[in-house]
Structures are given as C-alpha cells and as structure tokens.
C-alpha cells in the first residue's frame, strides 16, 4: 500500500496595487489604472512571490489588476491569463466616477442596505448577490479543476472579500453575512491571502499578508 500523500494545491490571492480611485475615493470602472504608488507596490509584491513556485497567474480583466499581474507574471517568467470571473463587484453605472460622498453613491449604499437581503433584488445594472454567487462558484470550479499546483490570482478588494467569504461558508453564506464581512474584513493593496486545497477542502493559511512592506 502506497504511503504517498497528495500535496495540497496552493492558491495565492493578491489584491491589485493602489489605483486612482483608491487614492481619491472615486468609484472606479474597468479602465481605472494604477497610481505611481500602485506600480511601485506591484513591483514589490512581484519580488515577494518570486520564490514560491507559482506556475500560473490569473488576473481580473480590469486594467488595474492586469497591470499588477503583469509585473508579477514577468518576474515569474509566466504569461498572465485575464478572466472576468475575478473582476470587481460591478457597481451601478450612475455611481462610476462619483466620489464616495456624492449623493449618487450615498443613494447606492442606501439601496444596498435596504434591498440586498432579497437575493433577487437589483439596482440599475449593478451585480446582486446571485450574480456574485455565480461568479464565485465558477471561480472555485476553475481553480479546483486547474492542472496547475501553485496559482496566483490578482483581483479586487470587494470581490475578494465576497469570494473568500464564500469559500469559507459556502451554502451558509447569506446576503447579510456578505455585507457584514465586506465591512469587517480588511484587504490592503497587494495584500496576499493564501488557501490550500486538499481533496476538495479549502483551508485558509494566510490573510492579507503585507510583510513585503515591512521596514
């Protein structure tokens, strides 16, 4: 009888570097780029993960994630693969480009607070809970079925908080739990969160590691 054990698959989730909207509290869209600080952060995190044996890089299909992933992939000698599964939680078009203190953004938050508990609720063209749940399920399936053993995913703060909460709670996750987790969990730009997968079971190893910025 063999005593060989299956090595766990490792998934590294990295939030993109600082983007223009992060620096100005402006609601972002798919074209929002990194700031100079964001480019510097991406270079630092690329060096941080260089020796981890990562064999594939996914990025969101939004500019700020693609830019961050490009630094990482270049350092690793890999070609990043963009996927819409890992894009940011889509906000309504009416708030994109608006400051977080604007009437439009405050109206969106009010609608979210009062209506989000209903899984069928929708505000304008924004994603609702069911939309996010579908993307999370497809993202998990993609990562679990991949032949790569050490995968790095560059994504976004709000979607990552949803995605990682879904991984931990699965069928127990409710719209209200999602909003609570989104408010409570901190994810820094280029923070690293690590999961191991063994036999289909996901285990959290590290949350929001930013040791690469230690002085």
Buried (B, 14 or more C-beta within 10 A) or exposed (E): EEEEEEEBBBBBBBBBBBBBBBBEEBBBBBEBBBBEBBBBBBBBBBEBBEEBEBBBBBBBBBBBBBBBBBBBBBBBEBEBEBBEBBBBBBBBEBBBBBBBEBEBBEBBEEBBEEBBEEEEBBBEEBBBBEBBBEBBEEBBEBBEEBEBBBBBBBBBBBBBBBBBBBBEEEEEBBBEEBBEBBEEBEBBBBBBBBBBBEEEEBEEBBBBBBEBBEE
